[in-house]
Amino acid sequence: AQNFGYPIPRNWWALFLLLPAFASFATAWSMYQRNGSRLTPPVTSALLTGVFLVLLSGVFLLDIDLGKFWPLILIVLGVAALLGGSRWRQNRPRP
């Protein structure tokens, strides 16, 4: 395509990350509809996976340097995972 004059991003392979991202969004939507339009932990998980893959693809495609910010990003992801897990345990039906 580049020989025909079409610009190709340097990290064009990052576009392949969008395929599982869209599949994750489709799965989240399907589960959301199946659960009576309720935002359940599996729906949230699939949705966050899609968002993460889209953001990761954007970082690679746009050559964004995360440099000093990657430890902060890992901390935020860890805290979000902990809070999401505790919320799920509180809302879970008791046997």
A tleap script that builds the chain and sets N, CA, C and O, in Angstrom:
source leaprc.protein.ff14SB
mol = sequence {
  NALA GLN ASN PHE GLY TYR PRO ILE PRO ARG
  ASN TRP TRP ALA LEU PHE LEU LEU LEU PRO
  ALA PHE ALA SER PHE ALA THR ALA TRP SER
  MET TYR GLN ARG ASN GLY SER ARG LEU THR
  PRO PRO VAL THR SER ALA LEU LEU THR GLY
  VAL PHE LEU VAL LEU LEU SER GLY VAL PHE
  LEU LEU ASP ILE ASP LEU GLY LYS PHE TRP
  PRO LEU ILE LEU ILE VAL LEU GLY VAL ALA
  ALA LEU LEU GLY GLY SER ARG TRP ARG GLN
  ASN ARG PRO ARG CPRO
}
set mol.1.N position { 0.828 -1.189 0.000 }
set mol.1.CA position { 0.000 0.000 0.000 }
set mol.1.C position { 0.876 1.257 0.000 }
set mol.1.O position { 0.520 2.274 -0.596 }
set mol.2.N position { 2.010 1.173 0.669 }
set mol.2.CA position { 2.911 2.324 0.716 }
set mol.2.C position { 3.482 2.621 -0.670 }
set mol.2.O position { 3.724 3.783 -0.999 }
set mol.3.N position { 3.698 1.602 -1.476 }
set mol.3.CA position { 4.203 1.810 -2.838 }
set mol.3.C position { 3.193 2.534 -3.722 }
set mol.3.O position { 3.573 3.178 -4.700 }
set mol.4.N position { 1.910 2.431 -3.384 }
set mol.4.CA position { 0.869 3.108 -4.159 }
set mol.4.C position { 0.561 4.498 -3.611 }
set mol.4.O position { -0.348 5.169 -4.099 }
set mol.5.N position { 1.318 4.936 -2.592 }
set mol.5.CA position { 1.162 6.287 -2.081 }
set mol.5.C position { 0.274 6.422 -0.866 }
set mol.5.O position { -0.012 7.539 -0.434 }
set mol.6.N position { -0.168 5.312 -0.303 }
set mol.6.CA position { -0.999 5.378 0.898 }
set mol.6.C position { -0.102 5.378 2.133 }
set mol.6.O position { 0.785 4.534 2.259 }
set mol.7.N position { -0.330 6.321 3.040 }
set mol.7.CA position { 0.515 6.349 4.247 }
set mol.7.C position { 0.170 5.189 5.174 }
set mol.7.O position { -1.002 4.874 5.383 }
set mol.8.N position { 1.187 4.569 5.716 }
set mol.8.CA position { 1.009 3.458 6.648 }
set mol.8.C position { 1.704 3.839 7.957 }
set mol.8.O position { 2.866 4.244 7.942 }
set mol.9.N position { 1.003 3.713 9.088 }
set mol.9.CA position { 1.651 4.022 10.360 }
set mol.9.C position { 2.847 3.099 10.599 }
set mol.9.O position { 2.879 1.961 10.131 }
set mol.10.N position { 3.816 3.614 11.329 }
set mol.10.CA position { 5.020 2.831 11.598 }
set mol.10.C position { 4.691 1.550 12.381 }
set mol.10.O position { 5.250 0.487 12.112 }
set mol.11.N position { 3.802 1.667 13.327 }
set mol.11.CA position { 3.399 0.512 14.141 }
set mol.11.C position { 2.057 -0.038 13.650 }
set mol.11.O position { 1.123 -0.179 14.439 }
set mol.12.N position { 1.959 -0.338 12.396 }
set mol.12.CA position { 0.711 -0.794 11.796 }
set mol.12.C position { 0.205 -2.079 12.422 }
set mol.12.O position { -0.997 -2.346 12.401 }
set mol.13.N position { 1.100 -2.876 12.977 }
set mol.13.CA position { 0.712 -4.147 13.580 }
set mol.13.C position { -0.203 -3.934 14.788 }
set mol.13.O position { -0.912 -4.859 15.185 }
set mol.14.N position { -0.203 -2.736 15.381 }
set mol.14.CA position { -1.058 -2.452 16.534 }
set mol.14.C position { -2.539 -2.482 16.158 }
set mol.14.O position { -3.401 -2.604 17.029 }
set mol.15.N position { -2.831 -2.371 14.872 }
set mol.15.CA position { -4.224 -2.477 14.427 }
set mol.15.C position { -4.799 -3.857 14.733 }
set mol.15.O position { -6.009 -4.002 14.910 }
set mol.16.N position { -3.930 -4.875 14.794 }
set mol.16.CA position { -4.407 -6.219 15.111 }
set mol.16.C position { -4.912 -6.325 16.545 }
set mol.16.O position { -5.656 -7.254 16.860 }
set mol.17.N position { -4.529 -5.406 17.418 }
set mol.17.CA position { -5.050 -5.391 18.784 }
set mol.17.C position { -6.516 -4.965 18.821 }
set mol.17.O position { -7.231 -5.237 19.786 }
set mol.18.N position { -6.947 -4.299 17.765 }
set mol.18.CA position { -8.340 -3.857 17.726 }
set mol.18.C position { -9.310 -5.008 17.461 }
set mol.18.O position { -10.482 -4.917 17.827 }
set mol.19.N position { -8.850 -6.076 16.839 }
set mol.19.CA position { -9.733 -7.220 16.572 }
set mol.19.C position { -10.253 -7.853 17.859 }
set mol.19.O position { -11.466 -8.001 18.006 }
set mol.20.N position { -9.376 -8.235 18.808 }
set mol.20.CA position { -9.919 -8.775 20.058 }
set mol.20.C position { -10.654 -7.711 20.882 }
set mol.20.O position { -11.527 -8.047 21.682 }
set mol.21.N position { -10.310 -6.441 20.696 }
set mol.21.CA position { -11.023 -5.385 21.420 }
set mol.21.C position { -12.481 -5.335 20.973 }
set mol.21.O position { -13.385 -5.278 21.807 }
set mol.22.N position { -12.712 -5.356 19.668 }
set mol.22.CA position { -14.086 -5.335 19.172 }
set mol.22.C position { -14.831 -6.610 19.534 }
set mol.22.O position { -16.034 -6.571 19.792 }
set mol.23.N position { -14.134 -7.735 19.557 }
set mol.23.CA position { -14.761 -8.987 19.993 }
set mol.23.C position { -15.156 -8.891 21.461 }
set mol.23.O position { -16.210 -9.392 21.852 }
set mol.24.N position { -14.332 -8.263 22.266 }
set mol.24.CA position { -14.639 -8.085 23.674 }
set mol.24.C position { -15.844 -7.171 23.868 }
set mol.24.O position { -16.693 -7.432 24.721 }
set mol.25.N position { -15.920 -6.099 23.078 }
set mol.25.CA position { -17.084 -5.215 23.144 }
set mol.25.C position { -18.362 -5.950 22.732 }
set mol.25.O position { -19.414 -5.765 23.344 }
set mol.26.N position { -18.266 -6.777 21.701 }
set mol.26.CA position { -19.428 -7.545 21.253 }
set mol.26.C position { -19.868 -8.533 22.332 }
set mol.26.O position { -21.064 -8.718 22.556 }
set mol.27.N position { -18.910 -9.164 22.996 }
set mol.27.CA position { -19.230 -10.097 24.077 }
set mol.27.C position { -19.887 -9.357 25.232 }
set mol.27.O position { -20.871 -9.836 25.797 }
set mol.28.N position { -19.352 -8.195 25.588 }
set mol.28.CA position { -19.934 -7.405 26.675 }
set mol.28.C position { -21.369 -7.013 26.349 }
set mol.28.O position { -22.244 -7.094 27.211 }
set mol.29.N position { -21.615 -6.595 25.126 }
set mol.29.CA position { -22.963 -6.198 24.721 }
set mol.29.C position { -23.912 -7.391 24.757 }
set mol.29.O position { -25.049 -7.266 25.214 }
set mol.30.N position { -23.461 -8.527 24.285 }
set mol.30.CA position { -24.294 -9.731 24.292 }
set mol.30.C position { -24.653 -10.146 25.724 }
set mol.30.O position { -25.807 -10.461 26.015 }
set mol.31.N position { -23.658 -10.143 26.610 }
set mol.31.CA position { -23.923 -10.508 28.005 }
set mol.31.C position { -24.820 -9.472 28.686 }
set mol.31.O position { -25.670 -9.832 29.501 }
set mol.32.N position { -24.640 -8.208 28.363 }
set mol.32.CA position { -25.464 -7.146 28.931 }
set mol.32.C position { -26.935 -7.340 28.563 }
set mol.32.O position { -27.816 -7.203 29.411 }
set mol.33.N position { -27.191 -7.654 27.310 }
set mol.33.CA position { -28.567 -7.882 26.871 }
set mol.33.C position { -29.137 -9.164 27.476 }
set mol.33.O position { -30.310 -9.204 27.848 }
set mol.34.N position { -28.324 -10.199 27.576 }
set mol.34.CA position { -28.775 -11.479 28.122 }
set mol.34.C position { -29.118 -11.373 29.604 }
set mol.34.O position { -29.987 -12.098 30.088 }
set mol.35.N position { -28.448 -10.477 30.334 }
set mol.35.CA position { -28.668 -10.317 31.767 }
set mol.35.C position { -29.726 -9.266 32.088 }
set mol.35.O position { -29.753 -8.739 33.200 }
set mol.36.N position { -30.579 -8.963 31.148 }
set mol.36.CA position { -31.652 -8.008 31.394 }
set mol.36.C position { -31.167 -6.575 31.538 }
set mol.36.O position { -31.666 -5.836 32.387 }
set mol.37.N position { -30.219 -6.180 30.734 }
set mol.37.CA position { -29.642 -4.829 30.746 }
set mol.37.C position { -29.072 -4.467 32.116 }
set mol.37.O position { -29.221 -3.341 32.590 }
set mol.38.N position { -28.418 -5.445 32.738 }
set mol.38.CA position { -27.754 -5.220 34.024 }
set mol.38.C position { -26.252 -5.290 33.829 }
set mol.38.O position { -25.748 -6.127 33.080 }
set mol.39.N position { -25.541 -4.402 34.512 }
set mol.39.CA position { -24.090 -4.351 34.431 }
set mol.39.C position { -23.512 -5.305 35.483 }
set mol.39.O position { -23.324 -4.925 36.639 }
set mol.40.N position { -23.237 -6.527 35.077 }
set mol.40.CA position { -22.718 -7.549 35.977 }
set mol.40.C position { -21.187 -7.585 35.890 }
set mol.40.O position { -20.613 -7.008 34.966 }
set mol.41.N position { -20.522 -8.250 36.836 }
set mol.41.CA position { -19.049 -8.325 36.774 }
set mol.41.C position { -18.495 -8.888 35.468 }
set mol.41.O position { -17.504 -8.356 34.969 }
set mol.42.N position { -19.083 -9.940 34.884 }
set mol.42.CA position { -18.544 -10.404 33.585 }
set mol.42.C position { -18.695 -9.367 32.469 }
set mol.42.O position { -17.824 -9.254 31.607 }
set mol.43.N position { -19.785 -8.617 32.481 }
set mol.43.CA position { -19.980 -7.567 31.479 }
set mol.43.C position { -18.924 -6.482 31.662 }
set mol.43.O position { -18.311 -6.027 30.696 }
set mol.44.N position { -18.721 -6.076 32.906 }
set mol.44.CA position { -17.725 -5.051 33.203 }
set mol.44.C position { -16.330 -5.505 32.805 }
set mol.44.O position { -15.548 -4.725 32.261 }
set mol.45.N position { -16.018 -6.766 33.076 }
set mol.45.CA position { -14.708 -7.313 32.734 }
set mol.45.C position { -14.472 -7.289 31.227 }
set mol.45.O position { -13.409 -6.866 30.772 }
set mol.46.N position { -15.456 -7.741 30.454 }
set mol.46.CA position { -15.317 -7.748 28.998 }
set mol.46.C position { -15.202 -6.323 28.462 }
set mol.46.O position { -14.431 -6.061 27.539 }
set mol.47.N position { -15.971 -5.409 29.043 }
set mol.47.CA position { -15.927 -4.023 28.611 }
set mol.47.C position { -14.567 -3.389 28.910 }
set mol.47.O position { -14.004 -2.702 28.058 }
set mol.48.N position { -14.045 -3.614 30.103 }
set mol.48.CA position { -12.745 -3.057 30.466 }
set mol.48.C position { -11.611 -3.665 29.643 }
set mol.48.O position { -10.635 -2.984 29.331 }
set mol.49.N position { -11.737 -4.940 29.292 }
set mol.49.CA position { -10.738 -5.567 28.436 }
set mol.49.C position { -10.702 -4.892 27.068 }
set mol.49.O position { -9.628 -4.616 26.534 }
set mol.50.N position { -11.873 -4.629 26.507 }
set mol.50.CA position { -11.942 -3.931 25.223 }
set mol.50.C position { -11.362 -2.530 25.301 }
set mol.50.O position { -10.627 -2.110 24.407 }
set mol.51.N position { -11.688 -1.800 26.369 }
set mol.51.CA position { -11.167 -0.441 26.538 }
set mol.51.C position { -9.642 -0.479 26.669 }
set mol.51.O position { -8.947 0.338 26.065 }
set mol.52.N position { -9.128 -1.417 27.451 }
set mol.52.CA position { -7.683 -1.536 27.629 }
set mol.52.C position { -6.985 -1.807 26.301 }
set mol.52.O position { -5.955 -1.198 26.009 }
set mol.53.N position { -7.537 -2.719 25.489 }
set mol.53.CA position { -6.914 -3.037 24.210 }
set mol.53.C position { -6.971 -1.872 23.232 }
set mol.53.O position { -6.032 -1.662 22.465 }
set mol.54.N position { -8.064 -1.112 23.249 }
set mol.54.CA position { -8.155 0.068 22.382 }
set mol.54.C position { -7.126 1.110 22.808 }
set mol.54.O position { -6.448 1.696 21.965 }
set mol.55.N position { -7.010 1.342 24.119 }
set mol.55.CA position { -6.025 2.309 24.604 }
set mol.55.C position { -4.603 1.862 24.291 }
set mol.55.O position { -3.770 2.674 23.888 }
set mol.56.N position { -4.321 0.572 24.473 }
set mol.56.CA position { -2.997 0.052 24.172 }
set mol.56.C position { -2.674 0.198 22.689 }
set mol.56.O position { -1.555 0.559 22.327 }
set mol.57.N position { -3.637 -0.078 21.848 }
set mol.57.CA position { -3.448 0.087 20.414 }
set mol.57.C position { -3.199 1.546 20.071 }
set mol.57.O position { -2.344 1.848 19.238 }
set mol.58.N position { -3.933 2.455 20.699 }
set mol.58.CA position { -3.726 3.882 20.470 }
set mol.58.C position { -2.349 4.350 20.886 }
set mol.58.O position { -1.742 5.183 20.215 }
set mol.59.N position { -1.851 3.814 21.998 }
set mol.59.CA position { -0.507 4.173 22.461 }
set mol.59.C position { 0.532 3.766 21.423 }
set mol.59.O position { 1.442 4.536 21.116 }
set mol.60.N position { 0.397 2.564 20.886 }
set mol.60.CA position { 1.364 2.097 19.891 }
set mol.60.C position { 1.219 2.826 18.553 }
set mol.60.O position { 2.221 3.193 17.939 }
set mol.61.N position { -0.007 3.036 18.101 }
set mol.61.CA position { -0.215 3.684 16.808 }
set mol.61.C position { 0.219 5.146 16.803 }
set mol.61.O position { 0.748 5.637 15.806 }
set mol.62.N position { -0.003 5.835 17.911 }
set mol.62.CA position { 0.322 7.254 17.988 }
set mol.62.C position { 1.705 7.513 18.563 }
set mol.62.O position { 2.095 8.664 18.759 }
set mol.63.N position { 2.444 6.447 18.834 }
set mol.63.CA position { 3.796 6.550 19.409 }
set mol.63.C position { 3.835 7.423 20.660 }
set mol.63.O position { 4.691 8.298 20.795 }
set mol.64.N position { 2.909 7.176 21.559 }
set mol.64.CA position { 2.857 7.915 22.819 }
set mol.64.C position { 3.871 7.306 23.773 }
set mol.64.O position { 3.880 6.095 23.995 }
set mol.65.N position { 4.716 8.145 24.331 }
set mol.65.CA position { 5.731 7.687 25.272 }
set mol.65.C position { 5.156 7.767 26.687 }
set mol.65.O position { 4.923 8.858 27.207 }
set mol.66.N position { 4.930 6.612 27.304 }
set mol.66.CA position { 4.375 6.584 28.651 }
set mol.66.C position { 5.448 6.773 29.714 }
set mol.66.O position { 5.130 7.083 30.863 }
set mol.67.N position { 6.705 6.592 29.352 }
set mol.67.CA position { 7.861 6.826 30.192 }
set mol.67.C position { 7.640 6.758 31.680 }
set mol.67.O position { 7.639 5.672 32.259 }
set mol.68.N position { 7.452 7.905 32.312 }
set mol.68.CA position { 7.333 7.996 33.759 }
set mol.68.C position { 5.959 7.589 34.272 }
set mol.68.O position { 5.792 7.381 35.474 }
set mol.69.N position { 4.979 7.472 33.395 }
set mol.69.CA position { 3.608 7.246 33.846 }
set mol.69.C position { 3.224 5.782 34.000 }
set mol.69.O position { 2.193 5.493 34.607 }
set mol.70.N position { 4.013 4.842 33.475 }
set mol.70.CA position { 3.581 3.446 33.507 }
set mol.70.C position { 3.448 2.902 34.919 }
set mol.70.O position { 2.541 2.100 35.141 }
set mol.71.N position { 4.287 3.274 35.910 }
set mol.71.CA position { 4.029 2.769 37.269 }
set mol.71.C position { 2.697 3.283 37.833 }
set mol.71.O position { 1.993 2.554 38.533 }
set mol.72.N position { 2.358 4.530 37.526 }
set mol.72.CA position { 1.087 5.087 37.980 }
set mol.72.C position { -0.087 4.356 37.333 }
set mol.72.O position { -1.104 4.105 37.980 }
set mol.73.N position { 0.057 4.021 36.071 }
set mol.73.CA position { -0.997 3.284 35.372 }
set mol.73.C position { -1.192 1.911 36.000 }
set mol.73.O position { -2.328 1.471 36.173 }
set mol.74.N position { -0.103 1.225 36.344 }
set mol.74.CA position { -0.215 -0.085 36.991 }
set mol.74.C position { -0.873 0.022 38.361 }
set mol.74.O position { -1.666 -0.843 38.734 }
set mol.75.N position { -0.557 1.061 39.106 }
set mol.75.CA position { -1.176 1.250 40.424 }
set mol.75.C position { -2.672 1.491 40.285 }
set mol.75.O position { -3.463 0.912 41.030 }
set mol.76.N position { -3.068 2.338 39.340 }
set mol.76.CA position { -4.493 2.613 39.126 }
set mol.76.C position { -5.229 1.351 38.701 }
set mol.76.O position { -6.336 1.096 39.176 }
set mol.77.N position { -4.635 0.557 37.813 }
set mol.77.CA position { -5.268 -0.696 37.391 }
set mol.77.C position { -5.408 -1.663 38.565 }
set mol.77.O position { -6.434 -2.331 38.697 }
set mol.78.N position { -4.396 -1.744 39.410 }
set mol.78.CA position { -4.454 -2.627 40.572 }
set mol.78.C position { -5.517 -2.206 41.565 }
set mol.78.O position { -6.262 -3.046 42.070 }
set mol.79.N position { -5.598 -0.912 41.852 }
set mol.79.CA position { -6.624 -0.412 42.775 }
set mol.79.C position { -8.014 -0.637 42.192 }
set mol.79.O position { -8.937 -1.018 42.912 }
set mol.80.N position { -8.164 -0.406 40.902 }
set mol.80.CA position { -9.462 -0.635 40.260 }
set mol.80.C position { -9.853 -2.102 40.333 }
set mol.80.O position { -11.023 -2.417 40.553 }
set mol.81.N position { -8.892 -3.006 40.152 }
set mol.81.CA position { -9.191 -4.438 40.244 }
set mol.81.C position { -9.601 -4.814 41.664 }
set mol.81.O position { -10.529 -5.600 41.857 }
set mol.82.N position { -8.918 -4.259 42.650 }
set mol.82.CA position { -9.274 -4.548 44.038 }
set mol.82.C position { -10.656 -4.018 44.392 }
set mol.82.O position { -11.440 -4.712 45.039 }
set mol.83.N position { -10.955 -2.808 43.979 }
set mol.83.CA position { -12.260 -2.229 44.270 }
set mol.83.C position { -13.376 -2.954 43.531 }
set mol.83.O position { -14.458 -3.156 44.082 }
set mol.84.N position { -13.124 -3.338 42.308 }
set mol.84.CA position { -14.129 -4.081 41.542 }
set mol.84.C position { -14.407 -5.438 42.151 }
set mol.84.O position { -15.557 -5.876 42.174 }
set mol.85.N position { -13.386 -6.112 42.643 }
set mol.85.CA position { -13.569 -7.411 43.277 }
set mol.85.C position { -14.332 -7.309 44.583 }
set mol.85.O position { -15.172 -8.160 44.876 }
set mol.86.N position { -14.055 -6.279 45.374 }
set mol.86.CA position { -14.776 -6.127 46.638 }
set mol.86.C position { -16.225 -5.754 46.386 }
set mol.86.O position { -17.106 -6.182 47.131 }
set mol.87.N position { -16.493 -4.966 45.353 }
set mol.87.CA position { -17.884 -4.628 45.024 }
set mol.87.C position { -18.658 -5.863 44.597 }
set mol.87.O position { -19.833 -6.012 44.933 }
set mol.88.N position { -17.999 -6.752 43.855 }
set mol.88.CA position { -18.669 -7.966 43.398 }
set mol.88.C position { -18.998 -8.862 44.578 }
set mol.88.O position { -20.076 -9.455 44.612 }
set mol.89.N position { -18.092 -8.978 45.554 }
set mol.89.CA position { -18.353 -9.825 46.721 }
set mol.89.C position { -19.497 -9.277 47.550 }
set mol.89.O position { -20.250 -10.056 48.135 }
set mol.90.N position { -19.655 -7.953 47.623 }
set mol.90.CA position { -20.726 -7.360 48.408 }
set mol.90.C position { -22.080 -7.545 47.740 }
set mol.90.O position { -23.083 -7.693 48.438 }
set mol.91.N position { -22.143 -7.543 46.423 }
set mol.91.CA position { -23.405 -7.660 45.698 }
set mol.91.C position { -23.797 -9.080 45.358 }
set mol.91.O position { -24.874 -9.313 44.810 }
set mol.92.N position { -22.941 -10.028 45.674 }
set mol.92.CA position { -23.181 -11.433 45.337 }
set mol.92.C position { -24.282 -11.994 46.240 }
set mol.92.O position { -24.283 -11.720 47.440 }
set mol.93.N position { -25.223 -12.777 45.687 }
set mol.93.CA position { -26.257 -13.374 46.518 }
set mol.93.C position { -25.674 -14.398 47.478 }
set mol.93.O position { -24.755 -15.133 47.116 }
set mol.94.N position { -26.180 -14.452 48.659 }
set mol.94.CA position { -25.714 -15.382 49.680 }
set mol.94.C position { -26.438 -16.711 49.548 }
set mol.94.O position { -27.636 -16.730 49.267 }
set mol.95.N position { -25.724 -17.846 49.747 }
set mol.95.CA position { -26.410 -19.156 49.646 }
set mol.95.C position { -27.299 -19.438 50.822 }
set mol.95.O position { -27.934 -20.490 50.877 }
savepdb mol mol.pdb
quit
